[in-house]
């Protein structure tokens, strides 16, 4: 590590984000970490470039490019650069990478958000892989077993935590899939304001899928009185649509 | 406020992804058309009252479903309690027409012992220059399955009202003749004798209480 000894010049003292490193910065551990991490990054970069080259049936099912965030200026066909192409690349690559899942509607919204935040195709891809491959197993696979299971679990949790709402749903025969599918599949995109969604995603990446239950239970609990005003099936559906129309921003700390 | 309605019918709208299911329903229930519509994930719900004869109102509960195949594991739970259905294909997309048969098979399996009265809908008829399915062959297919055929456009509001009201009327006739009956534990048809509070989005609302017995 001789280079580090005289490497205390300016370039070393400032990290890639522009922050100055403290005097006691552990360069040895940092180098050790980075030499291992570089291997991972290189492997990913190689994988990514391979994925972009392949072509298969995934492309045929990708009809949702111009149906993803049509209100967002960066996703308009006339935008420069147009994120529709980036989105397309990420989803096609994911389809190659995870053939068991391929493409599932809903993934377009999640990948779209990741692209808006990271502004980077490859990073979006790996974050999407973390969500779909690891954090939310079987949510988007053809049988959607994970998704269906978790919706049932939410039903059970509501029975315990907000019994009056559970009783209302049961009395009118409202299935949970009807009112919460979008919450689970789109991870609260278009359900809650974007800042709130990103805060939830931070927790989701860090703590796992239990965060979805916490958010869902919070939404239901906070609006319990409002939901309980419903006296029939359509009313219940309507209430659930209303509680998530952006009025919730900032209340989920 | 109380709405007076004779019956409540549950209808389901199915068909391939991007044929225009959500747009058709929104045109019918909200009178609006969006050039671009989000893909539906899972199932969505809408409702509206229709008047099939002067003074005779039917309350429609309409189920919008995701078109992508894998969502069928969720949407098929909704077939059983539907009395009627609109099976959509896009007249500019031959594939969506070829899949009509598969959709019918799929519902048949999951609706037993009940039956769904279907109408075949050739959607996006405003795009006639890009047509890939002729009216004649669609009519032939519909007839083979004992369905009616209608062509609609949500964008130009062509036949949207008619598609829903004709189907409602046909179901009403079947109910009147006793070929479809109200059954305990089945939500397809419900009688409106019990006063029900109206859904806020419904347009025809009567404030005076009236017994329909």
Interface residues (C-beta under 8 A of the other chain):
Chain A: X61 X63 X64 X66 X67 X70 X104 X105 X106 X108 X140 X141 X142 X143 X144 X147 X148 X173 X175 X177 X178 X181 X182 X185 X186 X190 X231 X232 X233 X234 X235 X237 X238
Chain B: X17 X18 X35 X36 X37 X38 X39 X40 X41 X42 X43 X44 X45 X47 X61 X66 X68 X69 X70 X71 X73 X74 X77 X187 X196 X197 X199 X200 X201
